[in-house]
Amino acid sequence: MTSFLHRKKTWLLPLLLLLAQPALAHVIDQDLSKLSRTEIFWAYLCAGFEHILQLGPDYLPLGLDHILFIISLYILEPRLKPVLWQATAFTVAHSITLGLGMYGLIAPPSEVVEPIIALSILFVAIENIITTRLNPWRLLVVFGFGLIHGMGFASVLTGLGLPEKDFFGALISFNVGVELGQVTVILLCWALIGRWAADRPWYRRRVVIPTSVVIGLIAAYWTVERVFFA
């Protein structure tokens, strides 16, 4: 592990600095009062999808932290069924806190939520390094972290605002958009890696460990940044 980090140090630091750049908020440039319910549904579905995959001015996805979390979940057991179970637990959990946040029942401060999101990524990355198989209890861990990520989604949606005439519909469509973004990430990982490399003897050594180390370092950087420099 030490030799790997030594060989990669020339590009890891610039990568960390690049990925640590803050993402911009989303904006719906339309008068929501003049839109139909269908148009509102589509606008917020697109906003949810863009929160995960839209590129920012630095050409990195705005939802990079959530993408790295999903990738970390996927690579340990790179088949669709296990990751879809985890994604389902994550979806149910973040839907709960997203809804509670938007109805004003919970209002956790972002200076607490954002570091914990970074720590959740670090936790899963470290687990990928130290374990060789997917443990059943990971579903509970993913569910717990999903509750935290949902609070992060709520802060984004609060910034966008929700239309009074279709509050619930916009909330649901944003959540659907987020899920479509996450499923897109899973399918891309499966197509690029899981479909052909899952059963290779070198998969863990060449894919799981290096990817988890890089993701873990990024998450550790984010944690420090969000705790001390936010």
N, C-alpha and C positions, 0 to 999 in steps of 0.2 A: 504493500500500500504506500509506504514511504517513498519507494523508488518511483512509483507511478506519479505521485504528486510532484516529485522533484523534476521529472521529465516534462511535466505539463505546466510548470509554473510560469513559463514565458507567455502562455496564452490564457491561463486561468484568470490572472489579475485583470487584464483588460476586459475579459468577458464579464467578470463580476461587476466592474465599474459600469459597463454598458448596460447590463441587465438591471442595475439598481436605479436607473433613471425613472422618475415618477411618471405614471400614466395620466393622461388628461381625462377629464370628465366627459360623459356623453351629453349630447344636446339633441333635443327633438325640435327642429326648426319649423314647427307648424303650429297654427292656432287650433288647439285641441277642441275648443268649443264649436268649431265649424266642421269637425270630422264626424263621420258616421261611426257606429260601433265597430264595424268591420275594419275601417281605416285605423281606428285607435288600436284594435287588436294587432293589426299588421305593424303599426309603428312601434309598439312596445315589444312585439316579438323580435323585430329587427334590432331594437336597442339591447335586448337580452343577448342575442346572438353576437352582436358587435362587442358587448362587454367582454366576451371570451376571446374572440378572434380578430376583431378589427385592428389593423396596424396603426400605431401612433406615429408621431413625427420622427421618432427614432427608428422606424421600420420594425418595431417589435410589437407583438400583440398587447393590447391594453389589459387583457386578463391573464398576463403571463404567470402570475402566482398560482391561479387556479389551474392553468394548463400544466404547470410543473407538478402540481399535486396529482392531477389525473394521470400523468405519465408515470409518476412514482407508483401509483396504485397498479398500473397496468404491467410494468416490466417484470415484476417478480414472478407472475404467472401469466405469460403472454398469450392467453386464449380468451376468446370473447365471453364465454359463459362466466368464469370467475370475476372478470372485471365488470361485467354487467350487473352481477349481484352486488358488488361494491358500489357501483354507480347508483343502483337503486336505493341502497341505504343512504348514500350521500344526498341523493335527490329528496328523499322523504325528510331527512333532517333539515336541509337548508330551506326547504319549502315551509317548514314549521316556523323557523325563526325569521324568515323573510316576511311571512304573513304577520307574525306578531309584531315585528318592527314597523311595518307599514300601517298597522292599525293602532300604533302608539302604545302597545302594551309593554314593550321593552325598548330601552334606548341606551344600549351599552356604548360607551365612548369609543371612538375610532382609535384613540391612542392605546386602548387595551386590546381591541379586536384585531387590528392589523398585525401587531407583533405575534399574537397567538396563531394567526393564519400562517405567518412565516414559520413559527415553531412546528405547526402541524406538518408542513412540507419537510422540515428537517427531521422530524420524528420518523416519518414513513421512509425517507431516504436512508436513514441509519438502520432501520429495521430491514430494509432490502439488503444491506451490506452484511448484517450479522446473522440473518436467517436464510435458509435455503429453500423453504417452502412456505406456502400461504397458510397461515394459521386461521382456524375458524373464528377466533376472537377478534380478528382484524375488522370484521363487519361492525362490531361494537365501537371500535376505535374510529372507524370511518364515519359512523353515525354521529359520534360525539364531535368530531372535527367538522362534520357537515353543519351542525348547529352553529358553529363559529363562523364558517364561511357564509352561511345564510345571513348573518348579521352584517357581513361585508357587502353582500348583494343589496341588503336593505339600505345601506348608506348611499350606494350608487342610485338606487331607485328614488330615494328621498331627494337627491339632487335633481333628478329629472322631474319629479312631481307626478301625481296621478290625477287624471281628469275626474271631476266630481260626478259626471253623468255615467261613468262606467269604471268606477274605482276597482271593483273586483275583477272585471274582465281584463283591465290593463295589468293588474297584478299577476293574473294567471298567464297572460300572454308573454310578459317579461320572463317569467319562470320557464315557460316552454322554450323561449329563445335561448336562455342560458343552457337548458338541457340539450338543445340541438347543437349548440357550440361544443359542449362536452362530448356528446356522442360523435361529433365530427373528429375530435381529437382522438378518441378511442379507435375509430375506424381507420384513421390515418396510421396510427401506431400498429394496428393489426396488419394493414396492407404493407407497410414498410418493413416491419420487423417480425411480428408474431406469426404471420402466415407461413413464412419459410424458414425462420431461424429458431422457433420455439424449442425444437427437439435436437438442436445441434449441441454436441458436447462442449463447445466453446462459448455457448450463449451467456452463461452466467459470468464467465471471466472477461469476455470482451464487450458485453452489452450491459448487464445488470450492475456490475461493480463500478465501471467507469462512469456510467450515466448517473448512478446514485451518488457518487462522490461529487460530481459537478453540481448536481441539483442540491445536495446537502450544503456545499460551500456557498452557493447562491442564497439558500434559505438562511444560513447562519449570518451572512452579510446583511440580508434584509432585516433579520431580527435585531441586530445591533443598531442598524440605521433607524429602524422604527421606534426603538426604545429610547435611544439617546439623541437622535438628530431630527426627529419628526417635528 
